[in-house]
């Protein structure tokens, strides 16, 4: 099998919804989990023929909070995946988890079932910052969860952090990063807090709550890049920093415009260049009334945008080979301006954004496109 496929399985259930979250999730809906499991198993069976001829190289349980869904259901799903799909022996099998729903016994069972990577939502090392986001865990629970994951012999751990939080200054952000490094994860994901329309956080800001400014967020980001590099975490993507060999394989499929199949409401897919998704409607999904919606194709513009998220950058040779595209004289002149400003590096064949360039990536892309 020459073609590789990433499989994404959406678990929408959460203990509670964080104030900044605009992902499709269902807080306090545990009573619907069994019905969802039945529908998801049926969905796996129905969609598996689409993956004929593919080798599943990564499996990603995202959400929501998959660890809140229960290890028994997750193991049943993983067993069904291995039955219905051709899964590589060295597949990366990832689980998103929150610290309050992790324990050693469950992690041992999941590791034995095949889960070999855990992405843990730490977010901050300060309880008041976690509380301000309405996170359902404490810093102490994060440390306990990391210990449980390691005791369960899971050797690939990601910690998620957010900068630009309510009440956060540079010193507090630096402390969270240092505390995270001390836990020795293989990968750190660092995201700037975004105020999304319709979220409780958006309402708080509209009522006058003050968050760190864009410039303050940029300073936090640039400090984080430098500190994590010094600690042995190479920045391979705009928000991700990994020890050598531990780059997240599943997310790289997205950035490289590879093939991935998403299962469950709100899950997106791209196969053979065609993009589609299932509507964010659990009721329709449970009633077997959810139909995929075509969402265009993954073309040259998408490839350029996604490749420039990566520190390795955009190969102009690959860009031409895949899409028959070359930079115009005007685009090349703009690239040289970016290089002079310290926003990019360009050797004539590969364009890569620097950390400073990644901060203003949207402006650079607007000019290139």
Secondary structure, DSSP 8 states (H G I E B T S, - for coil): --EEEEEEEEE-EESS--TT--SS-EET-GGGHHHHHHHHHHHHHHHGGGGTTEEEEEEEEEES-GGGG-HHHHHHHHHHHHHHS-EEEEEEEEEEE-GGG--HHHHHHHHHHT--EEEEEEE-S-HHHHHHTT-S--HHHHHHHHHHHHHTT---EEEEEEES-TT--HHHHHHHHHHHHHTT-SEEEEEE----TTSHHHHHHHTT-----HHHHHHHHHHHHHHHHHTT-EEEETTEEE-TT---HHHHHHHTT-EEEEESTT-EEEETTEEEEE-S-HHHHHTT---EEEEEE--HHHHHHHHTTBTT-EEHHHHHHHH-----HHHHHHHHHHHHTTSEEE-SSEEEE-HHHHHTHHHHHHHH-
